[in-house]
Amino acid sequence: MKSKRFFAIFLLLTLLCSLLAVPCAAAEDEDSIPVMEVDAKAALLVDGDTGEVLYAKNEDEELYPASLTKIMTALLVLEAVDEGKLSLDQEVTATATAFSGLSDDGSSAGIEQGETMTVEEMLYCMLVVSANEACNVLAEAVSGSVEAFVDAMNDKAEELGCENTHFVNPSGLHDPQHYTSAWDLYLITKEAMQYDDFMRICDTATATIPATNLSDARTLHTSNYLIGAWWSRGYLYSDAHGIKTGSTSQAGHCLVSSATRGSLSFISVVLGADRVTLDDGEIRTYSFYDTIQLFDWALDNFSYQSVLDSDEVIGEVPVTLSKIDHVTVHPAEEVEVLLPNDIHAEDLERNVVLEEPVEAPVQEGDVLGTLELRYNDTVYATVDLLAMHDVE
């Protein structure tokens, strides 16, 4: 009897312990950052302010960019405007050669041979509805020919540090030798975003092109479902801004976008995504779906944290040739970094490298070392350490 009673009590205690353990495990799971996965062939998510990479998948793989190519085309056009070679209100005319090599079923704004628009209107056609003919018209306006413009595209890619990129045309029409990578597209996009006109145009959901010499006024609706729901609903994202869609049968569905909420800003690149019909009948375009998942993950789980004060004493450096045998050092600046919400300033490892000893005289503000803030394999900041006072 006693043994049976003991066994029953033991089972009860075991059950209670297991029930008590569940909330603890759940709390740990709730505090940790969820693992992020996307379905696309390649993806990249970068802090728009610091360049810190939050997520990367096959970011250096050479893939077809489709109409994401037009980001580079827009960059070269806006550079030409900035240099005074063109102006946004300058009129350009679609020549016969501008339609050479274009497919009949490609993206178009219905521009006709001999039609005249301003450079800005052509940019709207190119970035809002992804008009291929507008790319060639602008390429000829900048470089005199499409071929010369393509050479400039490749030169610019090399200048920006793109190592897995080669362009064959300004529009992104498929060619086996026309490729880039998620990382290279980020470099190109980051450069284009320096131009206010680029973001103004590619963040436009609906644009009206005034009547031209060959057409009545036309209304353009963006192909980017994150900022406009003309063609497809369910992807509108209030924090999204721009940037460019692209799709061909060889490239799949591609998207470069940005999102801003409060002090947070991110740039995403998704390449080679599928469009599928789910069991419930929903048609899901994973370029948009994956981008939303990336933005939600980053905006919900990361924040800027102050990890270092500029007046904090970090250490002492020995000094010779002086009655004072040391000088204290402090960080050159206050440091604020983007961290996962489950990592805090006190969790960062501090690697301090100090000169020792130094000879007097030492002047306040002299650089006497460095401080590196690290968590596991990620270096979040490196800052100089300065002398806090003079030593005669």
N, C-alpha and C positions, 0 to 999 in steps of 0.2 A: 504493500500500500504506500509506504513511504517513498519507494523508488518511483512509483507511478506519479505521485504528487510532485516529486522533484523534477521528473521529466516534463510534466505539464508546465511547471513554473519556468523551466529552462526555455521551452518553446515560446512562452509568452514574452519573456525577456528578449529573446532573439528577434521576435516580431517587432517589439517596440523599438529596439535598436535600429532595425532596418528602416522603420518608418521615420525615425528621427534623422537617419542619415540621408534620406532622399532630399529634404529641403536644403541641406548643406551642399549636396552635389549640384542641385539646381541653381543655387546661388552662385557657385563657382562658374557654371556655364553661362549664367546671365551676365557675369562681370567680364567674361572673356570676349574678345573680338571674334565674330563668326568668320569662318573660312570663306573666301570669295572664289567662285568658279564661274566661268562663262563658257558658252557653247561655241563661240566663234573660233576660227583658226588662230587668230592672234588678237591680242587686246593689250591696251596700255592705259593706265590712269596716273596722272601726274599732277602734283600741286602746282597750280598756275602761277603762284608767287615765288616759290623757292626752287622749283624743278625737282623736288623730291618725288621719287617713284613710289607709289603706294601699291600698285598692282601691275604685273607684267606677265604676259603669256606669249611666247614665241615672238618677242618684240623685234628681233633682228632677222626674222625669216623673210626671204624675198617673196612677195605676193603681188597679185595684180590689184591696182588701186581703183580701177574704173574712174569715175568722175571726181574722186578725191584729188586727182591730178589738177583739177581746176583751181585748187588752193595755190599751187605754185604759179599757175598762169596769172591769177589775180595779184599775187605778190609782185611779179615782174611788171605788171601794168601799173600798179600803185607806186612802185619804185620809179618808173618812168615819169609818172605825174609829179612825184616828189622832186625829181631832178629837173623838171621843167621841159622835158621832151614832149609831154602831152599835157592836156588839162582835162578835167572831168567834163567840162562843158564843150570840149572840142568835138566837132562832128566827124564821124568816120563812115565810110560807105562800104557795103558788102560787095566785094569783087567776085568775079567768076571763080578765081583760084581759091577763094575762101571756102568754097563748097567741095573742093576736090578731096576725094577719099572719104567723105562722110557717108555713113550708112543711112538708108531711107527710114529705118525704124529707130534711129537714135534720138536722144533727147533734143528738142528743138523749141525755139520760140517763134517759129514761123517767119523768120527773117528771110527776105527775098534778095536775089541778086539786084544790085543797084539801090537797095534801100539804105537810107541814111539815118543814123541815130548818134547821140552823143556817146562819149566813152563811158560815162556813168550809166546810161541806159543799157549799153552793151554789158556792163558788169552786172546789172540787175538780171538781165536775161541769162547770163552765165551762172550766177551764184544762186538765184532763186529757183529757176526751172531747169538749170543745168544745160543750157542751149549749147550744143557743140559748134554750131556755125559762128556763134558769138566769140568763141575761143579763137578761131582762125582769123576773124576780122580784127580782133584786138592784137593777135600775134603779128599780123602784117603791119598794123599801125605802129607797133613798138619797134620791130626789127626789120621791116621791109619784106620779109617772107616768113612763112611758117617754119621752113627749115632752119633759118638763122635764129628764130625764136627758140626752137627746140635746143639748139646748141647753147643758148643763153640759159635755158632751164637746167641743163646738165651742169653747166658751169656754176650756177647758183647753188645747186644741190651739193656740189663738191665744196664750195665756199662755206656752206652751213655745217659741214661735217657729216653729210649723209654718206654712208659706206655701202649701202645695199639698194641703191637707187639708179635707175636708168630710164630716161623718158624718150619716147619716140614721137609723140604728138602732144598738143596742148590740151586735148579734151579728155583723154583717158580711154578712147576707143581701143579695143583689145588688140594687143600685139605681143607675141611671146617675149620680145625684148623690152617691153614696157612694164617695169616693176618697181616696187619700193618696199619699205617695211614700216611697221607701226612706229618704231622709234624715229625713223627718218621723217615720216609724216608729222610726228610731233614737232621735230625741229623746224620743219617748213611752216607749220601752222603757227607755232610760237612767234616766228619772225613776221608772218602776215598779220598777226594780231596786234603788232605794234602800230598798225595803221588804223586810225579810228574809222575811216571810210570802209575798210574791210569788214569790221564787226557790224557797222551800221547796216551794210547791205546784206550780209549773209544772215543777219538776225531778223530779216524782214519776212513776215508771213505772207503778206499780199502786197504787190506793187502794181502800179498802173503806169504803163509806158504811153506817153502821149501819141497822138496820130503822127504818122511820118509821111514822107512823100509817096509811099506805096501801101500804107495800111491805116486803118482806123485805129483808135486807141485800143490797146490790148491790156488785159488784166492777167498778172502772173500770180500763181499760187505756189508756195514753197513745196518742195518734195520732202522736206524735213518734218516728219510727223511730231517731233518733240516740241516744235514751236507753232505748227499750224495743222489743223485737222480737216483740210479741204478734201483729201483723198481717203484718209483712214483715221478712225477715232480710237481712243484707248491708250495713246502714247503721249498725249500732251503733258509736258513737264514744266511747271511754273518757274523753276530755277534754271532752266536751260537757256542758252544763248548761242544761236547758230549751230553748226558751222557749215557742214557740207555732207551730202549723201552721195553714194555711188553704187551702181550695180551693173553687172553683166553676168552672163551665164558662167563665164570662166572665173570672175572675181568673187561671185556671190554678192551678198549685201554688205555694204561698208558704210561707216559713219564716223566722222570726226565731230565732236561736240564739246561744249564747255558748260559749266554750271557754276553759279555763284549764289551763296547764301550767307548773309552776314559778312564775316571776315574770311570765310572759306571760299576758295576758287579752285576749280579743277578742270583739266583738259583730258578728254578721253579719245582713244582711237580704237575702233573695232573693225577688223578685216575678215572677210571670208565667212560671213554668217549666213545661215540658211533661212528660208521662209517655209514654214511647215503648217499643215492643217492638223490641229490637235483632235483628240477623241471627241471633245464637246463641240467640234465644228469651228472653233476659233482659228483664224489664220494668223499665225504669229511670225512676225519679222524679227529675227533675233538681233539684227544690228541695233534696232531701237530698244528691244527688250533687255539685251545685255548692257547697253549703255545706261538705262534706267537703274538696273541692278547695281552697277558700279557706282553711280552717283549716290544712290540711297545708302549703300554701304559706307562710302566715304563721309558723307554729310552726317550720318548718324553715329559714326564710331571714331571720328578723329576731331581734334580741336587743338588750337594753339595754346601752348603753355609756356609761362616764363620759367626758364630753367637756370638762369644765371643773372645776378645783379652786378652792375659795373663797379660798385663800391665794395664788393666782397673781397676779403683778404684770402688769397689762395695759398700763399706760402712765403718763404723767405729765401733770398739769394745772398750768399756770403759775399762780402766786399773786402778787398785788400787795399792797402795804401790809404787808410782812413781810420780815424778814432772810432767811427761807427762801423761795426763789423758785419752789418747786414742791411738789406733793404727789402721791404715787403712789396709784394706785387698783387695787382688786381686785374680783372678782365678789361679789355679795351672797350667793351660795349656790353649793354644788356642784351641777353640772348633769349629770343622767343622762338620756339620751334613747333612744328606740327607733329603731334604724337597720337598714337592710339589711346583711347580713353582709359585703357587698362594699364597704361604705363605713366608714371609720374616722375617729376624732376628728380626725386630722391632715388629712383630706380636706375638712373643713368650712371654708367661707370665714367669716372674722371681720370683721364690719362694726362698727367702734368709732366712737362719737360721744361726744366729750368737751366739756365746757364749758371755754372758755378766753378770757381768764384769769378767775380768781375772786379776790375780795377777801378778805383775812384779816379776821376769824378764820375758820378752817376747823375743824370738829370731826370727830373720827374717826367714820366711819359716814355722813357727809353724802353724798347722792347727787350725783355729779359727772359722770355719763354713763351710757350704755347700751352693751351688747354684743349683737349679733345673730349667731347661728350659722346659716348657710345652706348648702344644697347645691343648686346649680342654682336652680330656682324654689321650693324648699321651705325654709321657715324652721322650724328645729327648736327654737329657744329664743331668748328675748330676756331679758336679765338686767341689773339695775342694777349700775353700777360705783360703789363706795364709797371714800371717803377712808380710807387706811390709818392715818393718825395725825393728831393735832391740829397746827394751824399758828396760832401766836399772831399 
